[in-house]
Structures are given as C-alpha cells and as structure tokens.
Amino acid sequence: MNDRTSSALEWLRYDKLRFPVTIQSALAGALVSTALIFAMNNYRPNPEQDIFTGIGLASGVIGGLIFSGWYGRPGRRGLFFACLASILSPMLGGAAVGSFIEPGIGTLLGAFMPLLLFITPVALLVWCICLCIIHLATLQMRSKFKAPPPKHCP
C-alpha cells in the first residue's frame, strides 16, 4: 500500500474506544429502527419488527466500527463530525446489510433507508437523542481514559 492509503486506514486501527462506540452504535441502530417501524405502523406492534431491529443492529455495528473515531471530539468540529458519522453510519451499514439481502437493488435501498427518519418525527427524535448520548459518552470516555481520537481521522 502506498503512504496515502495506509495513513487513511490508520485511524481504523488505532482508535482505543472503537469497541465501546460500536456497542453504543449497535444499540442506537436497533432502538432507532424499532422506533421507525413502530411510528410507520401507526404506533402498533408489527410482527416483522424483529427483522428490522436486527438490521438496525447490524447496521450500527458496521457503522460503529468504521466511524468510531468521529465521535467524542471536543468543540463544534467534533459535534459536526459526530452528526456526519450518525448520518453516514446507517447509510453505509444499510448498504452492507442490503447487499447481503438482495445484491444490487438491496444495496441502493439499504443505503437510502435511513432517510426515512425524516418522515417520522418520533424516530428523528430518538435518532437525535442517540446521537447526543453516543457523542457525549464518548467525549467523556476520551477524557477519562486519556484516549485521544486517532490522528488521521478527519
């Protein structure tokens, strides 16, 4: 690998809080997908809701592993990257999970499925709360354990 590629991938390897952020992201993905399906079903339980909760969980794991270094940075720039990670994480995770379900069209639909959050205010509120909790918890863990974000992360 050349220097540019290796430095771009370095932040994936050296984030000390990658696994706690991944667990938080997975739980948030499951919670937000449950709230989304619940809100889209007129606030009644849905028998197929377990499948979507699992998809949200898997999407959160994939996105949390990749974007863990974007959470927990101080200041406005840190909040901006946390918001960006919270948008890109379910899109990338949805594309990956959609590829396993139905290659091609599933990839496209999975990538744009998180945009359904903007249809239902309840799911959008749950997403915003999860974003704030992940960002603030990671910020606190980074200061407590003296684990700075990776250098090569944006």
C-alpha positions in Angstrom: 0.0 0.0 0.0 1.2 3.5 -0.6 1.6 6.1 2.1 -1.7 7.8 1.4 -3.8 4.7 1.7 -2.0 3.4 4.8 -2.4 6.8 6.5 -6.1 6.9 5.6 -6.7 3.5 7.1 -4.6 4.1 10.2 -7.5 5.7 12.1 -9.4 2.5 11.7 -6.7 0.5 13.6 -5.7 2.9 16.4 -8.9 4.1 18.0 -8.8 2.8 21.5 -12.6 3.3 22.0 -13.7 1.5 18.8 -15.5 -1.3 20.6 -17.4 0.7 23.2 -18.6 3.1 20.4 -19.5 0.1 18.3 -21.7 -1.3 21.1 -23.3 2.1 21.6 -23.9 2.5 17.8 -25.4 -1.0 17.6 -27.8 -0.3 20.4 -28.7 3.0 18.9 -29.3 1.4 15.5 -31.6 -1.2 17.0 -33.5 1.4 19.0 -33.9 3.9 16.1 -35.0 1.1 13.7 -37.6 -0.1 16.2 -38.9 3.4 16.7 -39.0 4.0 13.0 -41.0 0.8 12.3 -43.3 1.5 15.3 -44.0 5.0 14.1 -44.6 4.0 10.5 -47.0 1.3 11.6 -49.3 3.9 13.4 -47.8 3.1 16.8 -48.9 -0.5 16.8 -46.7 -3.5 17.2 -45.6 -5.2 14.0 -44.8 -8.9 13.8 -41.9 -8.2 11.3 -40.4 -5.6 13.6 -37.7 -8.1 14.9 -36.2 -8.4 11.5 -35.8 -4.6 11.1 -34.4 -4.3 14.7 -31.8 -6.9 13.7 -31.0 -5.0 10.5 -30.6 -1.8 12.5 -28.4 -3.6 15.0 -26.1 -5.0 12.2 -26.1 -1.6 10.5 -25.0 0.0 13.8 -22.2 -2.5 14.3 -20.8 -1.9 10.8 -21.1 1.9 11.1 -19.7 2.0 14.6 -16.6 0.1 13.7 -15.8 2.4 10.8 -16.8 5.8 12.2 -15.8 5.3 15.9 -13.0 7.9 15.6 -15.5 10.6 14.6 -17.3 10.6 17.9 -16.1 12.3 21.1 -14.2 15.2 19.7 -14.4 18.5 21.5 -15.9 21.7 20.1 -18.1 22.5 17.2 -16.0 20.5 14.8 -16.4 17.4 17.0 -20.2 17.9 17.0 -20.2 18.3 13.2 -18.2 15.1 12.7 -20.5 13.2 15.2 -23.5 14.3 13.2 -21.9 13.4 10.0 -21.0 10.0 11.4 -24.5 9.5 12.6 -25.8 10.0 9.1 -23.1 8.1 7.2 -23.0 5.2 9.6 -26.6 3.9 9.0 -26.2 4.6 5.3 -23.1 2.5 5.0 -24.4 -0.2 7.3 -27.7 -0.3 5.4 -25.9 -0.6 2.1 -23.8 -3.5 3.5 -26.8 -5.3 5.0 -28.9 -4.6 1.9 -26.1 -6.2 -0.2 -26.4 -9.4 1.8 -30.2 -9.5 1.5 -30.5 -8.6 -2.2 -27.3 -7.6 -4.1 -27.7 -4.6 -6.3 -31.1 -3.1 -5.5 -30.8 -4.0 -1.8 -27.5 -2.1 -1.7 -29.2 1.0 -3.0 -32.3 0.7 -0.9 -30.3 -0.1 2.2 -28.1 3.0 1.7 -31.1 5.3 1.5 -33.3 3.6 4.0 -32.0 5.9 6.9 -33.6 8.9 5.1 -36.9 7.5 6.3 -36.0 9.1 9.7 -37.0 12.5 8.3 -40.6 11.3 7.7 -41.4 10.4 11.2 -40.8 12.9 14.0 -40.6 10.3 16.7 -37.9 8.3 15.0 -36.0 11.5 14.3 -36.2 12.5 17.9 -34.9 9.1 19.0 -32.1 9.4 16.5 -31.1 12.8 17.8 -31.1 11.6 21.4 -29.0 8.6 20.5 -26.5 10.9 18.6 -26.1 13.1 21.7 -25.7 10.2 24.1 -23.1 8.5 21.9 -21.2 11.7 21.4 -21.2 12.9 25.0 -20.4 9.4 26.4 -17.5 9.0 24.0 -16.3 12.5 24.8 -16.3 11.7 28.5 -14.6 8.3 27.9 -11.9 10.0 25.8 -11.1 12.5 28.5 -11.4 10.0 31.4 -9.2 7.3 29.8 -6.9 9.7 28.0 -7.7 8.1 24.7 -7.5 10.9 22.1 -9.2 10.4 18.7 -6.9 8.9 16.0 -4.6 11.4 14.4 -5.6 10.6 10.8 -9.3 10.8 11.4 -10.9 13.9 9.8 
